[in-house]
């Protein structure tokens, strides 16, 4: 019970209200430093890759074979754990069973952060 004159305890922030991780502005998908050259990261429905230094590519994180969410970016490819499809860092098919490339996503780099749109 709150004492007279004291304010009630504040509710904890909802997950969407939490501040971004240190070094990443609000609404940024990732910091450019977190995207390795020759690799990438999966952030929600977007894969962000850096095929060559300073060149960033946005792609859908949904495999074109059976609609599974892509699992990882490693070994120079974007990998689906469902049936083993692999995609190059530009989204083209590197290994089936997928036959269609990943859909592009519009991203933009502003300073040292990558944003959707």
C-alpha positions in Angstrom: 0.0 0.0 0.0 1.4 3.4 -1.0 1.9 5.9 1.8 0.0 9.2 1.6 1.8 11.6 -0.6 3.9 9.0 -2.4 3.5 8.2 -6.0 2.4 4.7 -7.1 5.2 2.5 -8.4 5.6 2.8 -12.2 4.8 -0.2 -14.3 7.8 -1.8 -16.1 8.2 -0.7 -19.7 6.7 -2.9 -22.4 9.3 -4.7 -24.6 8.7 -2.4 -27.5 9.3 0.6 -25.2 12.8 -0.5 -24.1 15.7 1.6 -25.4 17.7 0.2 -28.3 20.9 -1.7 -27.4 23.9 0.5 -26.7 25.3 2.0 -29.8 22.2 1.5 -31.9 19.7 4.4 -32.5 16.0 3.7 -32.0 14.4 1.9 -34.9 17.7 0.9 -36.5 17.9 -2.7 -37.7 21.5 -3.0 -36.8 24.8 -1.1 -36.4 27.0 -1.3 -39.5 29.8 -2.6 -37.2 27.6 -5.6 -36.3 27.3 -6.8 -40.0 30.5 -8.5 -40.9 32.0 -8.1 -44.4 31.2 -11.4 -46.2 28.3 -12.1 -43.8 25.2 -10.7 -42.4 22.5 -10.6 -39.7 18.8 -11.6 -39.5 16.7 -8.9 -37.8 13.0 -9.8 -37.7 11.7 -10.1 -41.3 14.9 -8.7 -42.8 18.3 -10.1 -43.6 21.1 -7.4 -43.9 24.3 -8.5 -45.5 27.6 -6.8 -46.4 29.0 -8.7 -49.4 31.8 -6.2 -49.8 33.1 -3.4 -47.5 30.5 -0.6 -47.2 28.0 -2.3 -49.5 24.8 -3.4 -47.6 21.9 -5.5 -49.0 18.5 -5.9 -47.5 16.5 -9.1 -48.2 13.5 -11.0 -46.9 14.1 -13.4 -44.1 11.6 -15.9 -45.6 12.9 -18.8 -47.6 11.4 -18.9 -51.1 11.2 -22.7 -51.1 8.6 -23.4 -48.4 8.2 -20.1 -46.5 10.4 -21.0 -43.5 12.2 -18.3 -41.6 15.8 -18.3 -42.5 18.0 -19.6 -39.7 21.5 -18.0 -40.0 24.1 -16.2 -42.0 27.4 -18.1 -41.9 30.0 -19.5 -44.2 29.2 -16.7 -46.8 25.6 -17.9 -47.3 22.1 -17.2 -45.8 20.9 -20.6 -44.6 17.5 -22.2 -44.2 17.3 -25.0 -41.7 14.0 -26.4 -43.0 15.3 -28.1 -46.2 18.9 -26.9 -46.6 18.5 -24.1 -49.1 21.4 -21.6 -49.1 21.4 -18.1 -50.6 24.3 -15.9 -51.6 24.7 -12.6 -49.8 22.9 -10.9 -52.7 19.9 -13.2 -52.3 20.5 -15.4 -55.3 20.1 -19.2 -54.8 23.4 -20.8 -54.0 22.0 -24.3 -53.2 18.4 -25.7 -53.6 15.8 -26.9 -53.2 14.9 -23.2 -53.4 14.8 -22.0 -57.0 13.8 -18.4 -56.6 16.0 -15.7 -55.0 15.1 -13.9 -51.8 12.9 -10.9 -52.2 14.7 -7.6 -51.8 14.0 -5.3 -48.8 14.7 -1.6 -49.0 17.3 -0.5 -46.4 19.3 2.6 -45.9 22.5 3.4 -44.1 22.6 6.6 -42.1 25.9 7.1 -40.2 26.8 3.9 -38.6 23.3 2.4 -38.5 21.1 0.5 -41.0 17.4 1.3 -41.2 14.5 -0.2 -43.0 13.2 1.8 -45.8 
